[in-house]
């Protein structure tokens, strides 16, 4: 029951942060899908490079997802510690996506 109470008592700041983090995660996943779709018509060398690149992206997204879940389930005074980690991992994922698009746009 204490966990349910902590969810109900979540501050507006924390709710807003979680909403923004989840929105960023969805945007990143959408861009990832776009790159995967575009890979279907890309040269094999480009696809090989992107497959390696996807490992880095997935690592950052996985870490961000775990941190978001931990914020959702943490106490009000502990969530702020994890906030910076979420921003860092999502920022790294966004930078990786820029790299992915650069790989796709590179002349063959």
MOPAC internal coordinates of N, CA, C and O (Angstrom, degrees):
PM7 1SCF
backbone

  N    0.0000 0     0.00 0     0.00 0    0    0    0
  C    1.4362 1     0.00 0     0.00 0    1    0    0
  C    1.5351 1   112.94 1     0.00 0    2    1    0
  O    1.2310 1   118.88 1   145.21 1    3    2    1
  N    1.3392 1   119.75 1   -34.79 1    3    2    1
  C    1.4618 1   119.46 1   179.22 1    5    3    2
  C    1.5222 1   112.85 1   -59.12 1    6    5    3
  O    1.2310 1   119.91 1   145.59 1    7    6    5
  N    1.3500 1   117.77 1   -34.41 1    7    6    5
  C    1.4556 1   119.70 1   179.56 1    9    7    6
  C    1.5205 1   110.58 1   -63.92 1   10    9    7
  O    1.2310 1   120.10 1   137.63 1   11   10    9
  N    1.3148 1   117.42 1   -42.37 1   11   10    9
  C    1.4553 1   121.26 1   178.82 1   13   11   10
  C    1.5215 1   110.52 1   -63.27 1   14   13   11
  O    1.2310 1   120.57 1   140.78 1   15   14   13
  N    1.3144 1   116.51 1   -39.22 1   15   14   13
  C    1.4539 1   119.97 1   178.66 1   17   15   14
  C    1.5162 1   110.62 1   -64.16 1   18   17   15
  O    1.2310 1   120.13 1   140.62 1   19   18   17
  N    1.3482 1   117.36 1   -39.38 1   19   18   17
  C    1.4599 1   119.72 1  -178.68 1   21   19   18
  C    1.5204 1   110.55 1   -67.94 1   22   21   19
  O    1.2310 1   120.02 1   145.55 1   23   22   21
  N    1.3371 1   117.57 1   -34.45 1   23   22   21
  C    1.4579 1   120.52 1   177.28 1   25   23   22
  C    1.5221 1   110.00 1   -66.51 1   26   25   23
  O    1.2310 1   120.38 1   137.40 1   27   26   25
  N    1.3082 1   116.87 1   -42.60 1   27   26   25
  C    1.4569 1   120.83 1   179.57 1   29   27   26
  C    1.5229 1   111.41 1   -64.59 1   30   29   27
  O    1.2310 1   120.20 1   148.38 1   31   30   29
  N    1.3179 1   117.22 1   -31.62 1   31   30   29
  C    1.4581 1   121.63 1  -176.04 1   33   31   30
  C    1.5267 1   112.18 1   -93.26 1   34   33   31
  O    1.2310 1   119.78 1  -167.72 1   35   34   33
  N    1.3194 1   118.02 1    12.28 1   35   34   33
  C    1.4525 1   121.62 1  -178.63 1   37   35   34
  C    1.5323 1   109.69 1   -59.82 1   38   37   35
  O    1.2310 1   120.72 1   -46.59 1   39   38   37
  N    1.3213 1   116.22 1   133.41 1   39   38   37
  C    1.4608 1   120.25 1  -178.57 1   41   39   38
  C    1.5291 1   110.70 1   -69.18 1   42   41   39
  O    1.2310 1   121.53 1   -22.13 1   43   42   41
  N    1.3038 1   114.69 1   157.87 1   43   42   41
  C    1.4623 1   120.10 1   178.60 1   45   43   42
  C    1.5296 1   110.34 1   -62.97 1   46   45   43
  O    1.2310 1   120.29 1   142.19 1   47   46   45
  N    1.3196 1   117.05 1   -37.81 1   47   46   45
  C    1.4609 1   121.12 1   178.29 1   49   47   46
  C    1.5222 1   110.72 1   -60.26 1   50   49   47
  O    1.2310 1   120.68 1   134.27 1   51   50   49
  N    1.2954 1   116.31 1   -45.73 1   51   50   49
  C    1.4678 1   120.99 1   179.76 1   53   51   50
  C    1.5241 1   110.76 1   -66.01 1   54   53   51
  O    1.2310 1   119.98 1   136.49 1   55   54   53
  N    1.3218 1   117.64 1   -43.51 1   55   54   53
  C    1.4765 1   120.93 1   177.57 1   57   55   54
  C    1.5242 1   110.39 1   -59.81 1   58   57   55
  O    1.2310 1   120.52 1   136.48 1   59   58   57
  N    1.3312 1   116.62 1   -43.52 1   59   58   57
  C    1.4652 1   120.70 1   178.85 1   61   59   58
  C    1.5229 1   111.14 1   -63.58 1   62   61   59
  O    1.2310 1   120.86 1   136.43 1   63   62   61
  N    1.3201 1   115.96 1   -43.57 1   63   62   61
  C    1.4634 1   119.24 1   179.07 1   65   63   62
  C    1.5239 1   110.62 1   -60.93 1   66   65   63
  O    1.2310 1   120.34 1   133.59 1   67   66   65
  N    1.3305 1   116.95 1   -46.41 1   67   66   65
  C    1.4649 1   120.64 1   179.88 1   69   67   66
  C    1.5246 1   111.19 1   -62.38 1   70   69   67
  O    1.2310 1   120.35 1   140.42 1   71   70   69
  N    1.3073 1   116.94 1   -39.58 1   71   70   69
  C    1.4612 1   120.68 1   178.00 1   73   71   70
  C    1.5281 1   110.49 1   -62.20 1   74   73   71
  O    1.2310 1   120.61 1   134.36 1   75   74   73
  N    1.3297 1   116.43 1   -45.64 1   75   74   73
  C    1.4621 1   120.90 1   179.28 1   77   75   74
  C    1.5249 1   111.30 1   -65.91 1   78   77   75
  O    1.2310 1   120.23 1   139.18 1   79   78   77
  N    1.3185 1   117.17 1   -40.82 1   79   78   77
  C    1.4664 1   120.84 1   179.49 1   81   79   78
  C    1.5245 1   110.50 1   -64.19 1   82   81   79
  O    1.2310 1   120.31 1   137.06 1   83   82   81
  N    1.3201 1   117.01 1   -42.94 1   83   82   81
  C    1.4664 1   120.21 1   178.45 1   85   83   82
  C    1.5245 1   111.39 1   -66.43 1   86   85   83
  O    1.2310 1   120.08 1   144.01 1   87   86   85
  N    1.3245 1   117.44 1   -35.99 1   87   86   85
  C    1.4651 1   121.03 1   176.23 1   89   87   86
  C    1.5248 1   110.22 1   -64.50 1   90   89   87
  O    1.2310 1   120.41 1   134.49 1   91   90   89
  N    1.3266 1   116.82 1   -45.51 1   91   90   89
  C    1.4709 1   120.21 1   177.57 1   93   91   90
  C    1.5193 1   110.70 1   -60.44 1   94   93   91
  O    1.2310 1   120.23 1   139.01 1   95   94   93
  N    1.3304 1   117.17 1   -40.99 1   95   94   93
  C    1.4595 1   121.26 1   179.76 1   97   95   94
  C    1.5305 1   110.06 1   -61.43 1   98   97   95
  O    1.2310 1   120.29 1   136.30 1   99   98   97
  N    1.3328 1   117.06 1   -43.70 1   99   98   97
  C    1.4676 1   120.79 1   178.88 1  101   99   98
  C    1.5246 1   111.06 1   -63.32 1  102  101   99
  O    1.2310 1   120.44 1   139.26 1  103  102  101
  N    1.3368 1   116.77 1   -40.74 1  103  102  101
  C    1.4627 1   120.33 1   178.78 1  105  103  102
  C    1.5232 1   110.96 1   -63.27 1  106  105  103
  O    1.2310 1   120.71 1   136.92 1  107  106  105
  N    1.3226 1   116.25 1   -43.08 1  107  106  105
  C    1.4603 1   120.96 1   179.08 1  109  107  106
  C    1.5268 1   110.03 1   -63.54 1  110  109  107
  O    1.2310 1   120.22 1   135.98 1  111  110  109
  N    1.3218 1   117.18 1   -44.02 1  111  110  109
  C    1.4757 1   120.89 1   178.18 1  113  111  110
  C    1.5312 1   110.64 1   -62.16 1  114  113  111
  O    1.2310 1   120.33 1   142.87 1  115  114  113
  N    1.3253 1   116.98 1   -37.13 1  115  114  113
  C    1.4643 1   120.59 1   177.03 1  117  115  114
  C    1.5153 1   111.85 1   -63.87 1  118  117  115
  O    1.2310 1   120.35 1   137.33 1  119  118  117
  N    1.3319 1   116.94 1   -42.67 1  119  118  117
  C    1.4663 1   120.39 1   177.65 1  121  119  118
  C    1.5227 1   110.80 1   -66.59 1  122  121  119
  O    1.2310 1   120.58 1   142.21 1  123  122  121
  N    1.3228 1   116.50 1   -37.79 1  123  122  121
  C    1.4639 1   120.49 1   176.87 1  125  123  122
  C    1.5334 1   109.74 1   -59.90 1  126  125  123
  O    1.2310 1   120.13 1   135.52 1  127  126  125
  N    1.3197 1   117.36 1   -44.48 1  127  126  125
  C    1.4701 1   121.27 1   178.19 1  129  127  126
  C    1.5224 1   110.83 1   -62.33 1  130  129  127
  O    1.2310 1   120.47 1   140.98 1  131  130  129
  N    1.3356 1   116.71 1   -39.02 1  131  130  129
  C    1.4595 1   120.54 1   178.31 1  133  131  130
  C    1.5259 1   110.80 1   -61.60 1  134  133  131
  O    1.2310 1   120.60 1   135.79 1  135  134  133
  N    1.3200 1   116.46 1   -44.21 1  135  134  133
  C    1.4663 1   119.88 1   179.36 1  137  135  134
  C    1.5226 1   109.99 1   -64.57 1  138  137  135
  O    1.2310 1   120.10 1   136.69 1  139  138  137
  N    1.3189 1   117.42 1   -43.31 1  139  138  137
  C    1.4787 1   119.89 1   178.04 1  141  139  138
  C    1.5332 1   111.15 1   -61.39 1  142  141  139
  O    1.2310 1   120.30 1   141.21 1  143  142  141
  N    1.3180 1   117.03 1   -38.79 1  143  142  141
  C    1.4636 1   120.81 1   178.03 1  145  143  142
  C    1.5293 1   110.46 1   -64.18 1  146  145  143
  O    1.2310 1   120.75 1   136.24 1  147  146  145
  N    1.3153 1   116.17 1   -43.76 1  147  146  145
  C    1.4662 1   120.87 1  -178.92 1  149  147  146
  C    1.5226 1   112.31 1   -70.53 1  150  149  147
  O    1.2310 1   120.54 1   157.44 1  151  150  149
  N    1.3160 1   116.58 1   -22.56 1  151  150  149
  C    1.4746 1   120.31 1   177.77 1  153  151  150
  C    1.5254 1   111.52 1   -63.55 1  154  153  151
  O    1.2310 1   120.51 1   153.10 1  155  154  153
  N    1.3194 1   116.63 1   -26.90 1  155  154  153
  C    1.4664 1   120.58 1  -176.95 1  157  155  154
  C    1.5241 1   112.37 1   -59.99 1  158  157  155
  O    1.2310 1   120.28 1   154.24 1  159  158  157
  N    1.3303 1   117.06 1   -25.76 1  159  158  157
  C    1.4625 1   120.62 1  -179.85 1  161  159  158
  C    1.5263 1   112.20 1  -111.16 1  162  161  159
  O    1.2310 1   120.34 1  -172.28 1  163  162  161
  N    1.3201 1   116.95 1     7.72 1  163  162  161
  C    1.4698 1   121.14 1  -178.32 1  165  163  162
  C    1.5327 1   110.30 1   -88.13 1  166  165  163
  O    1.2310 1   120.65 1   -24.36 1  167  166  165
  N    1.3463 1   116.37 1   155.64 1  167  166  165
  C    1.4688 1   120.09 1   176.33 1  169  167  166
  C    1.5349 1   111.50 1   -62.07 1  170  169  167
  O    1.2310 1   120.79 1   -23.28 1  171  170  169
  N    1.3305 1   116.10 1   156.72 1  171  170  169
  C    1.4720 1   121.39 1  -177.55 1  173  171  170
  C    1.5204 1   112.39 1   -58.47 1  174  173  171
  O    1.2310 1   120.20 1   138.65 1  175  174  173
  N    1.3304 1   117.22 1   -41.35 1  175  174  173
  C    1.4726 1   120.02 1  -179.99 1  177  175  174
  C    1.5284 1   111.01 1   -60.71 1  178  177  175
  O    1.2310 1   120.94 1   138.27 1  179  178  177
  N    1.3099 1   115.81 1   -41.73 1  179  178  177
  C    1.4631 1   120.60 1   178.56 1  181  179  178
  C    1.5233 1   110.19 1   -63.86 1  182  181  179
  O    1.2310 1   120.79 1   136.90 1  183  182  181
  N    1.3318 1   116.10 1   -43.10 1  183  182  181
  C    1.4707 1   120.48 1   179.63 1  185  183  182
  C    1.5248 1   111.13 1   -62.78 1  186  185  183
  O    1.2310 1   120.34 1   139.53 1  187  186  185
  N    1.3227 1   116.96 1   -40.47 1  187  186  185
  C    1.4690 1   120.31 1   178.52 1  189  187  186
  C    1.5223 1   110.80 1   -62.27 1  190  189  187
  O    1.2310 1   121.11 1   136.32 1  191  190  189
  N    1.3178 1   115.49 1   -43.68 1  191  190  189
  C    1.4639 1   119.90 1   179.14 1  193  191  190
  C    1.5317 1   110.56 1   -64.18 1  194  193  191
  O    1.2310 1   120.58 1   140.68 1  195  194  193
  N    1.3138 1   116.50 1   -39.32 1  195  194  193
  C    1.4639 1   120.28 1   179.72 1  197  195  194
  C    1.5215 1   112.09 1   -69.13 1  198  197  195
  O    1.2310 1   119.60 1   144.98 1  199  198  197
  N    1.3062 1   118.37 1   -35.02 1  199  198  197
  C    1.4712 1   120.34 1   178.08 1  201  199  198
  C    1.5277 1   110.37 1   -60.99 1  202  201  199
  O    1.2310 1   120.40 1   138.00 1  203  202  201
  N    1.3174 1   116.85 1   -42.00 1  203  202  201
  C    1.4693 1   120.77 1   176.24 1  205  203  202
  C    1.5270 1   109.61 1   -65.08 1  206  205  203
  O    1.2310 1   120.90 1   138.20 1  207  206  205
  N    1.2962 1   115.89 1   -41.80 1  207  206  205
  C    1.4574 1   121.79 1   179.86 1  209  207  206
  C    1.5255 1   111.10 1   -61.99 1  210  209  207
  O    1.2310 1   120.08 1   141.91 1  211  210  209
  N    1.3523 1   117.46 1   -38.09 1  211  210  209
  C    1.4690 1   121.06 1  -179.56 1  213  211  210
  C    1.5280 1   111.81 1   -59.95 1  214  213  211
  O    1.2310 1   120.03 1   149.61 1  215  214  213
  N    1.3111 1   117.55 1   -30.39 1  215  214  213
  C    1.4691 1   120.22 1   178.24 1  217  215  214
  C    1.5261 1   110.42 1   -61.01 1  218  217  215
  O    1.2310 1   120.54 1   135.90 1  219  218  217
  N    1.3319 1   116.57 1   -44.10 1  219  218  217
  C    1.4707 1   120.36 1   178.08 1  221  219  218
  C    1.5258 1   110.73 1   -63.84 1  222  221  219
  O    1.2310 1   120.85 1   134.80 1  223  222  221
  N    1.3195 1   115.98 1   -45.20 1  223  222  221
  C    1.4587 1   120.37 1  -179.78 1  225  223  222
  C    1.5244 1   110.68 1   -60.01 1  226  225  223
  O    1.2310 1   120.40 1   131.99 1  227  226  225
  N    1.3172 1   116.83 1   -48.01 1  227  226  225
  C    1.4660 1   120.83 1  -178.88 1  229  227  226
  C    1.5235 1   112.00 1   -61.32 1  230  229  227
  O    1.2310 1   120.57 1   144.04 1  231  230  229
  N    1.3149 1   116.52 1   -35.96 1  231  230  229
  C    1.4621 1   120.14 1   178.11 1  233  231  230
  C    1.5312 1   110.29 1   -61.10 1  234  233  231
  O    1.2310 1   120.55 1   131.86 1  235  234  233
  N    1.3231 1   116.55 1   -48.14 1  235  234  233
  C    1.4688 1   120.54 1  -179.76 1  237  235  234
  C    1.5285 1   111.28 1   -64.46 1  238  237  235
  O    1.2310 1   120.56 1   138.14 1  239  238  237
  N    1.3237 1   116.54 1   -41.86 1  239  238  237
  C    1.4680 1   119.74 1  -179.18 1  241  239  238
  C    1.5210 1   111.63 1   -67.42 1  242  241  239
  O    1.2310 1   120.85 1   141.56 1  243  242  241
  N    1.3039 1   115.99 1   -38.44 1  243  242  241
  C    1.4608 1   120.09 1   178.52 1  245  243  242
  C    1.5268 1   110.58 1   -63.86 1  246  245  243
  O    1.2310 1   120.96 1   135.63 1  247  246  245
  N    1.3255 1   115.77 1   -44.37 1  247  246  245
  C    1.4630 1   119.70 1   179.31 1  249  247  246
  C    1.5275 1   110.97 1   -64.22 1  250  249  247
  O    1.2310 1   120.30 1   138.23 1  251  250  249
  N    1.3285 1   117.03 1   -41.77 1  251  250  249
  C    1.4651 1   120.17 1   178.67 1  253  251  250
  C    1.5225 1   110.54 1   -63.40 1  254  253  251
  O    1.2310 1   120.56 1   138.00 1  255  254  253
  N    1.3144 1   116.54 1   -42.00 1  255  254  253
  C    1.4639 1   121.29 1  -179.86 1  257  255  254
  C    1.5277 1   111.62 1   -61.23 1  258  257  255
  O    1.2310 1   120.83 1   136.85 1  259  258  257
  N    1.3200 1   116.01 1   -43.15 1  259  258  257
  C    1.4705 1   120.40 1   178.41 1  261  259  258
  C    1.5230 1   110.25 1   -63.02 1  262  261  259
  O    1.2310 1   120.43 1   135.03 1  263  262  261
  N    1.3157 1   116.78 1   -44.97 1  263  262  261
  C    1.4661 1   120.21 1  -179.30 1  265  263  262
  C    1.5326 1   111.22 1   -64.47 1  266  265  263
  O    1.2310 1   120.23 1   141.00 1  267  266  265
  N    1.3299 1   117.17 1   -39.00 1  267  266  265
  C    1.4694 1   120.28 1   177.63 1  269  267  266
  C    1.5226 1   109.74 1   -61.99 1  270  269  267
  O    1.2310 1   120.89 1   134.66 1  271  270  269
  N    1.3168 1   115.91 1   -45.34 1  271  270  269
  C    1.4681 1   119.48 1   178.94 1  273  271  270
  C    1.5253 1   111.31 1   -62.29 1  274  273  271
  O    1.2310 1   120.57 1   141.48 1  275  274  273
  N    1.3228 1   116.51 1   -38.52 1  275  274  273
  C    1.4666 1   119.49 1   179.30 1  277  275  274
  C    1.5285 1   110.71 1   -66.57 1  278  277  275
  O    1.2310 1   120.37 1   143.20 1  279  278  277
  N    1.3274 1   116.90 1   -36.80 1  279  278  277
  C    1.4667 1   119.90 1   176.73 1  281  279  278
  C    1.5221 1   109.86 1   -65.04 1  282  281  279
  O    1.2310 1   120.70 1   138.14 1  283  282  281
  N    1.3234 1   116.26 1   -41.86 1  283  282  281
  C    1.4670 1   119.91 1   179.73 1  285  283  282
  C    1.5219 1   111.72 1   -60.09 1  286  285  283
  O    1.2310 1   120.60 1   149.05 1  287  286  285
  N    1.3244 1   116.46 1   -30.95 1  287  286  285
  C    1.4654 1   120.76 1  -175.08 1  289  287  286
  C    1.5269 1   113.99 1  -106.97 1  290  289  287
  O    1.2310 1   119.90 1  -173.62 1  291  290  289
  N    1.3147 1   117.79 1     6.38 1  291  290  289
  C    1.4643 1   119.77 1  -177.68 1  293  291  290
  C    1.5248 1   111.01 1   -93.05 1  294  293  291
  O    1.2310 1   122.02 1   -10.93 1  295  294  293
  N    1.3049 1   113.74 1   169.07 1  295  294  293
  C    1.4629 1   118.95 1   176.09 1  297  295  294
  C    1.5224 1   108.86 1   -75.99 1  298  297  295
  O    1.2310 1   121.11 1   -16.48 1  299  298  297
  N    1.3012 1   115.47 1   163.52 1  299  298  297
  C    1.4622 1   120.36 1  -176.05 1  301  299  298
  C    1.5275 1   112.54 1   -61.03 1  302  301  299
  O    1.2310 1   120.39 1   143.64 1  303  302  301
  N    1.3224 1   116.87 1   -36.36 1  303  302  301
  C    1.4635 1   118.82 1  -177.80 1  305  303  302
  C    1.5307 1   113.05 1   -82.84 1  306  305  303
  O    1.2310 1   119.36 1   171.26 1  307  306  305
  N    1.3212 1   118.82 1    -8.74 1  307  306  305
  C    1.4672 1   120.37 1  -178.76 1  309  307  306
  C    1.5280 1   113.41 1  -102.36 1  310  309  307
  O    1.2310 1   119.47 1   163.43 1  311  310  309
  N    1.3224 1   118.62 1   -16.57 1  311  310  309
  C    1.4563 1   119.88 1  -173.38 1  313  311  310
  C    1.5179 1   113.02 1   -68.05 1  314  313  311
  O    1.2310 1   120.22 1   149.09 1  315  314  313
  N    1.3193 1   117.19 1   -30.91 1  315  314  313
  C    1.4666 1   120.56 1  -177.46 1  317  315  314
  C    1.5233 1   112.10 1   -61.67 1  318  317  315
  O    1.2310 1   120.44 1   149.10 1  319  318  317
  N    1.3316 1   116.77 1   -30.90 1  319  318  317
  C    1.4658 1   120.60 1   178.43 1  321  319  318
  C    1.5289 1   111.22 1   -61.81 1  322  321  319
  O    1.2310 1   120.47 1   146.00 1  323  322  321
  N    1.2999 1   116.71 1   -34.00 1  323  322  321
  C    1.4626 1   121.67 1  -175.85 1  325  323  322
  C    1.5266 1   112.85 1   -88.81 1  326  325  323
  O    1.2310 1   120.64 1   163.91 1  327  326  325
  N    1.2998 1   116.39 1   -16.09 1  327  326  325
  C    1.4676 1   121.28 1  -177.16 1  329  327  326
  C    1.5246 1   111.69 1   -56.35 1  330  329  327
  O    1.2310 1   120.56 1   133.12 1  331  330  329
  N    1.3048 1   116.54 1   -46.88 1  331  330  329
  C    1.4618 1   120.79 1  -178.82 1  333  331  330
  C    1.5263 1   111.06 1   -62.89 1  334  333  331
  O    1.2310 1   120.35 1   143.12 1  335  334  333
  N    1.3206 1   116.93 1   -36.88 1  335  334  333
  C    1.4677 1   120.32 1   179.07 1  337  335  334
  C    1.5195 1   111.19 1   -63.26 1  338  337  335
  O    1.2310 1   120.59 1   137.09 1  339  338  337
  N    1.3176 1   116.47 1   -42.91 1  339  338  337
  C    1.4682 1   120.17 1   178.55 1  341  339  338
  C    1.5244 1   109.43 1   -60.05 1  342  341  339
  O    1.2310 1   120.47 1   131.88 1  343  342  341
  N    1.3282 1   116.72 1   -48.12 1  343  342  341
  C    1.4653 1   120.55 1   179.11 1  345  343  342
  C    1.5230 1   111.25 1   -59.00 1  346  345  343
  O    1.2310 1   120.58 1   138.22 1  347  346  345
  N    1.3239 1   116.49 1   -41.78 1  347  346  345
  C    1.4622 1   120.75 1  -179.71 1  349  347  346
  C    1.5205 1   111.29 1   -63.87 1  350  349  347
  O    1.2310 1   120.07 1   130.02 1  351  350  349
  N    1.3317 1   117.46 1   -49.98 1  351  350  349
  C    1.4644 1   120.44 1  -177.48 1  353  351  350
  C    1.5244 1   111.84 1   -66.06 1  354  353  351
  O    1.2310 1   119.88 1   140.05 1  355  354  353
  N    1.3267 1   117.83 1   -39.95 1  355  354  353
  C    1.4598 1   119.63 1   177.62 1  357  355  354
  C    1.5268 1   111.04 1   -68.43 1  358  357  355
  O    1.2310 1   120.35 1   142.80 1  359  358  357
  N    1.3188 1   116.93 1   -37.20 1  359  358  357
  C    1.4661 1   120.39 1   175.80 1  361  359  358
  C    1.5174 1   111.53 1   -62.35 1  362  361  359
  O    1.2310 1   120.57 1   137.60 1  363  362  361
  N    1.3269 1   116.52 1   -42.40 1  363  362  361
  C    1.4684 1   120.74 1   176.88 1  365  363  362
  C    1.5276 1   110.53 1   -62.95 1  366  365  363
  O    1.2310 1   120.13 1   138.76 1  367  366  365
  N    1.3183 1   117.35 1   -41.24 1  367  366  365
  C    1.4682 1   121.00 1   178.63 1  369  367  366
  C    1.5290 1   110.35 1   -63.28 1  370  369  367
  O    1.2310 1   120.31 1   138.32 1  371  370  369
  N    1.3183 1   117.02 1   -41.68 1  371  370  369
  C    1.4667 1   120.54 1   178.80 1  373  371  370
  C    1.5256 1   111.04 1   -64.44 1  374  373  371
  O    1.2310 1   120.25 1   141.09 1  375  374  373
  N    1.3195 1   117.12 1   -38.91 1  375  374  373
  C    1.4737 1   119.98 1   176.37 1  377  375  374
  C    1.5275 1   110.72 1   -66.38 1  378  377  375
  O    1.2310 1   120.57 1   141.49 1  379  378  377
  N    1.3221 1   116.51 1   -38.51 1  379  378  377
  C    1.4663 1   120.07 1   176.95 1  381  379  378
  C    1.5261 1   110.41 1   -61.93 1  382  381  379
  O    1.2310 1   120.19 1   141.30 1  383  382  381
  N    1.3225 1   117.24 1   -38.70 1  383  382  381
  C    1.4611 1   120.15 1   178.30 1  385  383  382
  C    1.5220 1   111.40 1   -63.40 1  386  385  383
  O    1.2310 1   120.40 1   140.65 1  387  386  385
  N    1.3174 1   116.84 1   -39.35 1  387  386  385
  C    1.4638 1   119.81 1   175.42 1  389  387  386
  C    1.5225 1   109.76 1   -58.19 1  390  389  387
  O    1.2310 1   120.73 1   137.04 1  391  390  389
  N    1.3250 1   116.22 1   -42.96 1  391  390  389
  C    1.4618 1   120.82 1   178.07 1  393  391  390
  C    1.5228 1   110.44 1   -63.33 1  394  393  391
  O    1.2310 1   120.17 1   137.98 1  395  394  393
  N    1.3263 1   117.29 1   -42.02 1  395  394  393
  C    1.4605 1   121.21 1   178.70 1  397  395  394
  C    1.5178 1   111.76 1   -59.30 1  398  397  395
  O    1.2310 1   120.26 1   135.50 1  399  398  397
  N    1.3164 1   117.12 1   -44.50 1  399  398  397
  C    1.4673 1   120.39 1   177.83 1  401  399  398
  C    1.5300 1   110.91 1   -65.85 1  402  401  399
  O    1.2310 1   120.26 1   142.98 1  403  402  401
  N    1.3288 1   117.10 1   -37.02 1  403  402  401
  C    1.4662 1   119.98 1   176.85 1  405  403  402
  C    1.5258 1   110.78 1   -62.64 1  406  405  403
  O    1.2310 1   120.40 1   139.10 1  407  406  405
  N    1.3159 1   116.84 1   -40.90 1  407  406  405
  C    1.4691 1   120.85 1   178.12 1  409  407  406
  C    1.5309 1   109.53 1   -61.66 1  410  409  407
  O    1.2310 1   120.24 1   136.08 1  411  410  409
  N    1.3201 1   117.15 1   -43.92 1  411  410  409
  C    1.4667 1   120.89 1   179.58 1  413  411  410
  C    1.5254 1   112.47 1   -64.23 1  414  413  411
  O    1.2310 1   120.46 1   143.91 1  415  414  413
  N    1.3183 1   116.72 1   -36.09 1  415  414  413
  C    1.4643 1   121.24 1  -175.83 1  417  415  414
  C    1.5230 1   113.53 1   -83.83 1  418  417  415
  O    1.2310 1   120.32 1   168.58 1  419  418  417
  N    1.3064 1   116.99 1   -11.42 1  419  418  417
  C    1.4599 1   121.29 1  -178.35 1  421  419  418
  C    1.5303 1   110.42 1   -60.91 1  422  421  419
  O    1.2310 1   120.26 1   -45.82 1  423  422  421
  N    1.3234 1   117.11 1   134.18 1  423  422  421
  C    1.4692 1   118.73 1   177.28 1  425  423  422
  C    1.5308 1   110.93 1   -64.74 1  426  425  423
  O    1.2310 1   121.50 1   -34.68 1  427  426  425
  N    1.3164 1   114.74 1   145.32 1  427  426  425
  C    1.4707 1   120.11 1  -177.64 1  429  427  426
  C    1.4999 1   110.50 1   -87.99 1  430  429  427
  O    1.2310 1   120.10 1   180.00 1  431  430  429

